[in-house]
């Protein structure tokens, strides 16, 4: 599968790209094509501008900062009919802790409104970039929200292509607000307790 990482030069996009490139053809997309090509060369991928990456991919992962989300409207046609996974977390740092940056809704729902002809899901939000920078990712759960089970299955296939990651269905895309809100909690727990990077793993009573 050809997977575009839109915003693939940041730490999260680069880490995801490195892991996915082991089993997929990855296209790193950036507003600066030269920067994209440099980042792609480090992870055995190829780099291009946003539009080219969006046109050529089968599915896209959006790892841009929340402040740049309005730029995604320009890719609506290029991403029409495709799966788009949001890893955007709207956050702000105030008074020594991370806070969720929206009063209502979620970044994933905003992204879906800008890409009305795409199948949008949210995933990977609660896995920090540090986990993807290791040769082997730790056993973690990836919470996925999507408006249909079919879209979840598509997104889950990409999640499972990275060994040790288990996708869990959270329900419709409206649940992405809950998913995104977990991220500042994780960051605050790690910072306050000095644990190093934390990730999510849910334990079943059946285990």
C-alpha positions in Angstrom: 0.0 0.0 0.0 1.1 3.5 -0.7 0.8 5.6 2.5 1.3 9.3 2.5 2.5 10.9 5.8 1.2 14.5 5.5 3.5 16.4 7.9 6.0 13.6 7.8 9.0 15.7 8.7 7.9 16.2 12.3 8.9 13.7 15.0 5.6 11.9 15.0 5.3 11.7 11.2 8.9 10.6 10.8 8.5 7.9 13.5 5.4 6.5 12.0 6.9 6.7 8.5 9.9 4.8 9.6 7.8 1.9 11.0 5.3 1.8 8.1 8.1 1.9 5.5 9.1 -1.6 6.7 5.9 -3.0 5.0 4.5 -0.2 2.8 5.6 2.3 0.3 5.7 5.6 2.2 5.5 9.1 0.8 6.6 11.9 3.1 4.7 15.0 2.4 5.8 18.5 3.4 5.2 22.1 2.4 8.9 22.1 1.7 9.7 19.3 -0.8 13.4 19.5 -0.1 12.8 19.0 3.6 10.5 16.1 2.7 13.1 14.4 0.5 15.8 14.8 3.2 13.5 13.2 5.9 12.4 10.5 3.5 16.0 9.5 2.7 16.5 8.7 6.4 13.6 6.2 6.5 13.8 4.5 3.1 10.8 6.4 1.8 10.4 9.2 -0.8 9.5 12.8 -0.3 7.3 15.3 -2.1 5.0 18.2 -1.5 1.6 17.8 0.1 -0.4 17.7 -3.1 1.8 15.1 -4.8 1.8 12.9 -1.8 -2.0 13.1 -1.5 -2.5 12.4 -5.2 -0.3 9.3 -5.3 -1.2 7.6 -2.1 -3.8 4.9 -1.4 -4.3 6.2 2.2 -2.9 9.2 4.1 -1.9 9.9 7.7 -2.2 13.5 8.7 0.5 14.4 11.3 0.5 18.2 10.9 0.3 20.6 13.9 -3.3 21.6 14.8 -2.5 25.2 13.9 -2.1 24.1 10.2 -5.3 22.2 9.9 -6.9 24.7 7.6 -4.3 23.8 4.9 -6.0 20.4 4.5 -8.9 21.9 2.6 -6.6 22.3 -0.4 -6.1 18.5 -0.5 -9.8 17.6 -0.5 -9.9 16.6 -4.2 -6.5 14.7 -4.0 -7.8 12.7 -1.0 -11.3 12.1 -2.3 -12.4 8.5 -1.8 -9.4 7.6 0.4 -8.8 6.7 4.0 -7.3 9.5 6.0 -6.1 8.9 9.5 -5.7 11.9 11.9 -3.0 11.9 14.5 -3.6 15.5 15.3 -3.8 16.5 19.0 -5.0 20.0 19.7 -3.1 20.9 22.9 -1.7 23.9 24.7 0.8 24.2 27.5 -0.3 26.4 30.4 0.7 26.7 34.1 3.1 23.8 33.8 0.8 21.3 32.3 -0.7 20.2 29.0 -4.3 21.0 28.3 -6.8 20.0 25.6 -7.0 22.9 23.2 -10.7 22.8 22.1 -13.9 23.6 24.0 -16.0 21.3 21.8 -15.5 18.9 19.0 -12.2 17.4 18.0 -9.4 17.8 15.5 -10.4 14.7 13.6 -14.0 16.0 13.1 -12.6 19.3 11.9 -10.4 17.4 9.5 -13.4 15.4 8.2 -15.3 18.7 7.5 -12.3 19.8 5.4 -12.2 16.4 3.5 -15.9 15.7 3.0 -15.2 13.0 0.4 -12.6 11.1 2.4 -13.1 8.3 5.0 -11.6 9.9 8.1 -10.5 8.0 11.2 -8.5 9.0 14.2 -5.6 6.7 15.4 -2.1 6.7 16.9 -3.0 9.8 19.0 -2.0 8.3 22.2 1.3 6.8 21.1 4.2 9.3 21.5 6.9 9.6 18.8 9.5 8.1 21.2 7.9 4.6 20.8 8.2 4.7 17.0 11.9 5.6 17.2 12.8 2.3 18.6 13.7 -0.7 16.4 10.7 -2.5 17.8 7.6 -0.8 19.1 6.3 -1.8 22.5 3.1 -3.7 22.9 0.5 -0.9 22.9 -3.2 -0.4 22.1 -4.2 2.1 19.5 -7.7 3.5 19.9 -9.4 4.1 16.6 -12.6 6.2 16.1 -14.4 6.1 12.7 -18.0 6.6 11.5 -18.3 3.1 10.1 -16.9 -0.3 11.0 -15.6 -0.6 7.5 -13.5 2.5 7.9 -12.2 1.2 11.3 -11.2 -2.1 9.6 -9.2 -0.2 7.0 -7.5 1.9 9.6 -6.9 -1.2 11.8 -5.1 -2.8 8.9 -2.6 -0.1 8.9 -2.2 -0.1 12.7 -1.7 -3.9 12.7 1.0 -3.7 10.0 3.2 -2.3 12.8 4.1 -5.3 15.0 2.9 -5.2 18.6 0.2 -2.6 18.0 -3.4 -3.6 18.7 -6.3 -1.5 17.2 -9.4 -1.1 19.4 -12.6 0.4 18.0 -13.9 3.4 20.1 -17.0 4.0 18.0 -17.9 6.9 15.7 -15.7 9.8 14.9 -17.4 11.9 17.5 -15.5 9.8 20.1 -12.2 11.2 18.8 -12.6 14.1 21.3 -12.2 11.5 24.0 -9.3 9.8 22.3 -7.5 13.1 21.7 -8.0 14.2 25.3 -6.1 11.2 26.5 -2.9 12.6 25.0 -2.4 15.6 27.3 -3.1 13.3 30.3 -0.4 10.9 29.2 2.1 13.7 28.7 1.3 15.2 32.1 1.6 11.8 33.8 5.0 11.2 32.3 6.2 14.7 33.1 5.0 14.8 36.7 6.0 11.3 37.6 9.3 11.3 35.6 8.5 8.0 33.9 9.7 8.7 30.4 7.3 8.3 27.5 4.0 6.6 28.3 1.6 4.8 26.0 -1.8 3.1 26.3 -2.5 -0.5 26.9 -5.8 -1.9 28.1 -5.8 -5.1 30.2 -8.7 -7.5 29.9 -10.0 -9.6 32.7 -9.8 -12.5 30.2 -6.0 -12.1 30.0 
